[in-house]
Amino acid sequence: MLPLNVFTASLFWLLFVSGIRLGVSAEDYSKDVVEQQEDYKFPSLDLSHEHAQLSSLIYENSKKHPNLPGDWQLEYYENRVNTGNVMVISSEFHKQIGVVFCGTDGVNDWLDDLDITMEPFGPKLHPINHKAWVHSGFNSVLFFKHVYEKTNMFERIEHSVKSVWKREGHDEYEVILSGHSLGGALSVLAGTAFAHKMPMRQFTVVNYGCPRHGGSHFHKWSNKMENLYVWRFVYHHDVVPRVPGDTRFYHTGHTIQLENADNDIVGAKAYYHHNGSKSLKLAGVPHGWNKGKSTSNHSISNYISYLENLSFTNPDVYYVDSFEPGESLDSDESDLEILAEDVVEFLEEVEDEVIIVGESIGKVAEEVEGKVERMTKSAASYIRHR
C-alpha cells in the first residue's frame, strides 16, 4: 500500500494531468469564474458616499449623541479606548444594517508604532481558519476577550446584528460594513468572519484608506467567498493602503482608486482583486502604485470631498461601474492555480481525517486485544482451578 503522502501526491497529479480536476475542466472553470464576476454588484455612489460620512461621523459621535443622518437608528455602540469605537445601526428606508468601525486620528503616530506580527484568523484558542494568517493587532481588536468579558467584540456585534434580523420585516436586511483607516481593516476581518459563519447571507464591505491586513492564504480564501463583496476606496497617494510594506501582507477585495483631474491617471478606476486576473483579462493597480506615501491624503475628508465634488458632478469619469481591462500584476493568482490549491487543501483534509480514523481504529484494536488477553487469562485460570 502506498504511504499516505505518496498517495496524496499521486492523486493530485492524476487529477491535474488528466484534466479531470474534480469533474471541472479548465475551460468550464474559467467560464464559471467569468459568470461569477459578471454578477458583481458595484456599490452605488449614494451608498459609498453615505458610508464615507458614517465612517467620518463615528470619530466624533457617542452612544449618548450618535448624531446619525436620515432614519438610521443606533442598535449598539462600543467605545474602545485604544482602538476606537464601533456602532451597529439600522435603516428601514435602506433595508440595511450598518456596522461602522472607527479608525485612527494620529496617522503619523500609528504608522510609527505599526506592528507587523501575524496570527491565525479568529480567536487565539479557536481560530476561524488556522491556515489564514492576519495582522495580529487587527485580529486582537475583534477577537481578544479579557478575563472579565463573556464575549469578544465580534461576538457582541454579531449578537446585535442577529437581534435586528429577528424583528418582524427585518430578516432580509443587508449588512454593510464600513470604516476608515484601522476601521477599514476591521471591516474586512469582520465581514470575512460573518461571510464564513453565514454562507447563505450576503455581506458587503465598503471602506476608505484601508491598510493591508492578511497573508496570502487569507487573501485568496476571503476573495473566493461568493457571499462577500469588498470594495476599498483609495484616495490618490494615501499612505495607509500601502502599509504594512512587508511582502507577507495582502489586500482583500477590489481597489477603487480615486484620482483628480491634475494627475496622470484621471478619474476613478476599479481594479479587480487589487492585482487583477489573468484569465479574466482584468488589470491590477498600475506599476508604481506602492510609491504613494502621503499622510495628508489619508484624511476621511478627502474621500468625502472627492465623492461630493467630483463623483456626483461627473460619475462617468469620477465613479466606477466596471473593472479596468488589461494585464494582471499577480503572477500567482491564475484561476487554475487557485483550483489546484483547492485540490491540495481538500486532499490534506482527507489525509487528516484518514489519520484520525486510523488512530481511532488503533485504539479500538488495542482495547480489543487487551480484552481478549484478559479473557484468555481468566479462561486459563478457570481451567487450572477445576
C-alpha positions in Angstrom: 0.0 0.0 0.0 1.3 3.5 -0.9 2.2 5.7 2.0 -0.5 8.4 2.5 1.7 11.3 1.4 2.7 9.5 -1.8 -1.0 8.6 -2.4 -1.9 12.3 -2.0 0.7 13.5 -4.4 -0.2 10.8 -6.9 -3.9 11.5 -6.8 -3.3 15.3 -7.2 -1.0 14.7 -10.2 -3.5 12.4 -11.8 -6.3 14.9 -11.4 -4.1 17.7 -12.7 -2.7 16.0 -15.8 -5.9 14.2 -16.8 -7.9 17.4 -16.8 -10.5 15.8 -14.5 -10.0 18.5 -11.9 -12.7 17.1 -9.7 -15.2 17.0 -12.6 -14.5 20.6 -13.8 -12.5 21.3 -16.9 -10.1 24.3 -17.2 -12.4 25.9 -19.8 -15.6 25.3 -17.7 -13.8 26.6 -14.6 -12.8 29.8 -16.3 -16.3 30.3 -17.6 -17.7 29.8 -14.1 -15.3 32.5 -12.8 -16.3 34.9 -15.6 -20.0 34.4 -14.9 -19.4 34.9 -11.2 -17.6 38.2 -11.7 -20.3 39.4 -14.1 -22.7 39.2 -11.2 -20.6 41.6 -9.0 -22.7 44.4 -7.8 -20.7 47.6 -7.6 -21.7 49.8 -4.7 -23.8 52.7 -5.7 -22.4 56.2 -5.4 -25.1 57.1 -2.8 -24.1 54.1 -0.7 -20.4 54.8 -0.9 -21.0 58.5 0.0 -23.3 57.7 2.9 -20.8 55.2 4.4 -17.9 57.6 4.0 -20.0 60.1 6.0 -20.7 57.4 8.7 -17.1 56.5 8.8 -16.3 60.1 9.5 -19.1 60.6 11.9 -18.0 57.8 14.2 -14.8 59.7 15.0 -17.0 62.3 16.8 -20.2 60.7 18.0 -21.0 58.7 21.1 -23.7 56.4 22.4 -25.4 59.4 24.0 -25.1 61.6 21.0 -24.9 59.3 17.9 -26.0 62.2 15.5 -27.0 59.7 12.8 -28.3 61.0 9.4 -31.6 60.1 7.8 -33.6 57.4 9.5 -30.5 55.4 10.8 -31.1 54.1 14.3 -28.4 53.2 16.8 -28.6 49.5 17.8 -25.3 49.0 19.6 -22.3 51.2 20.5 -19.0 50.2 21.9 -16.2 52.6 22.9 -12.7 51.0 23.0 -10.1 53.4 24.5 -7.1 52.2 22.5 -8.7 51.0 19.2 -11.7 53.3 18.7 -15.4 52.8 18.5 -17.8 50.5 16.6 -21.5 51.0 16.1 -24.3 48.8 14.7 -27.1 50.9 13.1 -30.2 50.1 11.1 -32.2 51.9 8.4 -35.8 51.0 7.5 -35.5 53.2 4.4 -32.4 51.4 3.1 -33.3 48.0 4.4 -29.8 47.8 5.8 -27.8 47.1 8.9 -24.6 49.1 9.1 -21.5 48.0 11.1 -19.2 51.0 11.2 -15.7 50.9 12.8 -13.8 53.9 13.9 -10.3 54.5 12.5 -7.2 56.3 13.8 -6.8 60.0 14.3 -3.0 60.3 14.5 -1.8 58.6 11.4 1.9 59.5 11.9 2.0 58.0 15.4 0.1 55.0 14.2 2.5 54.3 11.4 5.5 54.7 13.7 4.0 52.0 16.1 2.6 49.7 13.4 3.0 46.1 14.4 3.7 43.5 11.7 3.3 40.3 13.6 0.7 37.8 12.3 -1.5 35.1 13.8 -4.3 32.7 12.6 -7.6 34.5 11.8 -10.1 34.5 14.7 -9.9 33.8 18.5 -6.5 32.6 19.6 -7.7 29.3 21.1 -10.2 28.5 18.4 -9.2 30.2 15.1 -11.8 30.5 12.4 -9.2 29.4 9.8 -5.9 28.2 11.3 -4.2 28.5 7.8 -5.3 32.0 7.1 -2.9 34.4 9.0 -3.7 38.1 9.5 -2.3 41.1 11.2 -2.1 40.3 15.0 -3.2 43.8 16.1 -6.2 44.0 13.9 -7.2 40.4 14.8 -6.9 41.1 18.5 -9.3 44.1 18.4 -12.1 41.9 17.1 -11.4 38.5 18.8 -9.4 39.2 22.0 -11.5 38.6 25.1 -10.5 39.9 28.5 -10.9 37.6 31.5 -13.7 39.8 32.8 -15.6 39.6 29.4 -18.0 36.8 28.4 -17.7 37.6 24.7 -15.3 39.3 22.3 -16.1 42.4 20.2 -17.1 40.3 17.1 -19.5 38.2 19.1 -21.1 41.3 20.5 -21.5 42.8 17.0 -22.9 39.5 15.7 -25.4 39.4 18.6 -26.6 42.9 17.8 -27.0 42.2 14.0 -28.9 39.0 14.7 -31.2 40.9 17.1 -32.2 43.3 14.3 -32.8 40.3 11.9 -35.2 38.8 14.4 -37.6 41.7 14.2 -40.6 41.4 12.0 -39.8 42.6 8.5 -36.1 42.9 9.2 -34.9 39.4 8.3 -33.8 40.4 4.7 -31.9 43.5 5.8 -28.5 43.6 4.0 -25.4 44.1 6.2 -22.9 46.8 5.1 -19.6 47.0 7.0 -17.5 50.1 6.7 -14.8 52.2 8.2 -11.7 54.4 7.6 -8.1 53.5 8.2 -7.9 50.9 11.0 -11.7 50.8 10.9 -11.3 49.7 7.2 -9.2 46.7 8.2 -11.6 45.7 11.0 -14.5 45.9 8.5 -12.7 43.4 6.2 -12.0 41.0 9.0 -15.5 41.2 10.5 -17.0 40.9 7.0 -15.0 37.8 6.3 -16.0 36.2 9.7 -19.7 37.0 9.0 -19.5 35.5 5.5 -17.8 32.4 6.7 -20.2 31.8 9.5 -23.4 32.6 7.4 -22.8 31.4 3.9 -26.4 31.8 2.9 -26.4 35.6 3.6 -24.7 38.4 1.6 -22.2 40.8 3.2 -20.7 43.9 1.7 -17.7 45.8 2.9 -17.1 49.4 1.7 -14.1 51.1 3.3 -11.7 54.0 2.9 -7.9 54.2 3.3 -7.7 50.5 4.5 -4.3 49.1 5.3 -3.1 45.6 4.2 -4.4 43.1 6.8 -3.8 39.5 5.9 -1.4 36.9 4.4 -1.5 35.1 1.1 -3.9 32.4 2.3 -6.3 34.8 3.9 -6.2 36.9 0.7 -7.2 34.0 -1.5 -9.6 32.4 0.9 -11.6 35.6 1.5 -11.5 36.6 -2.2 -13.2 33.3 -3.1 -16.2 33.8 -0.8 -19.2 34.2 -3.1 -21.3 35.9 -0.4 -18.7 38.6 0.4 -18.0 41.8 -1.6 -15.1 44.0 -0.5 -14.7 47.5 -2.1 -11.7 49.5 -0.8 -11.5 53.2 -1.8 -8.0 54.7 -2.0 -7.5 58.4 -2.5 -4.5 59.4 -4.6 -1.3 58.7 -2.7 -2.8 57.8 0.7 0.0 56.1 2.5 -2.1 53.8 4.7 -3.4 51.4 2.0 0.3 50.9 1.1 1.2 49.6 4.6 2.4 47.3 6.0 5.1 47.3 3.4 6.1 43.8 4.4 5.5 41.5 1.4 3.7 39.0 3.6 0.6 41.3 3.7 -2.1 41.5 1.0 -5.3 43.3 0.4 -8.7 41.5 0.2 -11.3 42.6 -2.4 -11.3 45.2 -5.1 -9.4 48.6 -5.1 -11.3 51.7 -6.3 -8.6 54.3 -6.9 -9.6 57.9 -6.8 -7.6 60.4 -8.9 -8.1 64.1 -9.5 -8.0 65.8 -12.9 -4.5 67.1 -12.4 -2.9 63.6 -12.2 -1.5 61.4 -14.9 -4.4 59.0 -14.4 -7.7 60.9 -14.3 -10.8 59.8 -12.5 -11.9 56.7 -10.6 -10.6 53.2 -11.6 -11.7 49.8 -10.2 -9.0 47.1 -10.1 -10.2 43.5 -9.7 -8.9 41.9 -6.6 -6.3 44.7 -6.5 -3.7 42.8 -8.6 -6.1 41.8 -11.4 -6.8 38.5 -13.1 -5.0 36.8 -16.0 -8.0 34.6 -17.0 -10.5 37.5 -16.9 -8.0 39.9 -18.6 -8.6 42.5 -15.9 -5.9 44.9 -14.8 -4.2 45.2 -11.5 -3.3 48.6 -9.9 -0.7 50.5 -12.0 3.0 49.9 -11.7 4.4 52.3 -9.0 1.1 52.2 -7.1 3.0 51.3 -3.9 5.1 54.5 -4.0 2.2 56.6 -2.6 3.4 58.0 0.7 1.2 60.9 1.6 -0.2 61.1 5.1 -2.2 64.2 4.2 -4.1 62.2 1.6 -5.3 59.8 4.3 -7.9 62.1 6.0 -11.5 60.8 5.5 -12.4 64.4 4.5 -10.5 63.8 1.2 -12.7 60.8 0.3 -15.9 62.7 1.1 -14.8 65.7 -0.8 -13.9 63.7 -3.8 -17.3 61.9 -3.9 -19.3 65.1 -3.3 -17.4 67.5 -5.6 -16.3 65.1 -8.4 -18.2 61.8 -8.4 -21.7 63.3 -8.1 -20.8 66.0 -10.7 -19.4 63.6 -13.3 -19.9 60.0 -12.3 -18.9 58.7 -15.7 -15.3 59.8 -15.0 -15.1 60.0 -11.3 -17.0 56.9 -10.2 -17.0 53.2 -11.3 -19.3 50.6 -12.6 -16.8 48.2 -14.2 -13.3 46.9 -13.7 -10.3 48.1 -15.7 -9.3 45.8 -18.5 -5.7 44.9 -19.1 -2.8 42.9 -17.7 -2.7 41.3 -14.2 0.1 42.1 -11.9 -0.3 38.9 -9.9 1.6 36.0 -11.4 0.4 33.7 -8.6 -3.3 34.4 -8.9 -4.4 32.4 -12.0 -7.7 30.6 -11.6 -6.2 27.1 -12.3 -3.6 27.7 -9.7 -6.3 28.6 -7.2 -8.2 25.4 -8.2 -5.0 23.4 -7.8 -4.6 24.8 -4.3 -8.2 23.8 -3.5 -7.5 20.3 -4.6 -4.4 20.1 -2.4 -6.2 21.6 0.6 -9.0 19.1 0.1 -6.6 16.2 -0.1 -4.8 17.4 3.0 -8.1 17.5 4.9 -8.9 13.9 3.7 -5.4 12.9 4.9 -6.1 14.4 8.3 -9.4 12.5 8.5 -7.7 9.2 7.5 -5.1 9.8 10.2 -7.8 10.4 12.8 -9.7 7.4 11.7 -6.6 5.3 11.7 -5.7 6.4 15.2 -9.3 5.6 16.4 -9.1 2.1 14.8 -5.7 1.6 16.5 -7.2 2.5 19.9 -10.1 0.1 19.4 -7.7 -2.6 18.3 -5.7 -2.1 21.5 -8.8 -2.3 23.6 -10.0 -5.4 21.9 -6.5 -7.0 22.2 -6.4 -6.2 25.9 -9.9 -7.6 26.5 -9.1 -10.8 24.6 -5.9 -11.1 26.7 -7.9 -10.7 29.9 -10.5 -13.2 28.8 -7.8 -15.7 27.9 -6.1 -15.4 31.3 -9.5 -15.7 33.0 -10.3 -18.9 31.0 -6.8 -20.3 31.7 -7.3 -19.6 35.5 -10.7 -21.2 35.4 -9.4 -24.4 33.8 -6.5 -24.7 36.3 -8.8 -24.5 39.3 -11.3 -27.0 38.0 
